[in-house]
């Protein structure tokens, strides 16, 4: 029986975090939550907006957030053009 493939996004995040902690070389990490959120949230919003052809109502439904929150996040990442 073939084993199921682990979540590829999860694996990428783990590898990125391993590299981040290794690269710290003893220095204290800072604002890691915001760093990771920004690294994931921006491309997520870009791809969802591409997928919905810029339709914010569809995008907000797909993401499970209200349209006002989506608009705020698009502005935050300068994706509201």
Residue, then its C-alpha position, 0 to 999 in steps of 0.5 A: x500500500x502506498x503511503x500518503x504524501x505529506x502536506x507539501x506546504x507544511x514541509x516547505x514551511x518546516x524547511x524554511x524555519x529550520x534554515x531560518x533558525x540555523x542562519x540565526x547563528x545564536x542571535x535571537x529571532x525577532x517578530x517571527x510570527x509576522x515574518x511567517x505570516x507575511x511570507x505566506x499571506x501575500x502570495x496567498x492573496x495574489x494567487x486567490x485574486x488571480x484565480x477570481x480575476x480580481x473579484x473581491x467578493x469571490x476571493x473573500x468567500x474562497x478565503x473565508x474572510x469578509x470583504x472588508x478584511x480582504x480589502x484591508x489585507x490587499x491594501x496592506x500588501x499594496x495589492x489593491x491596484 
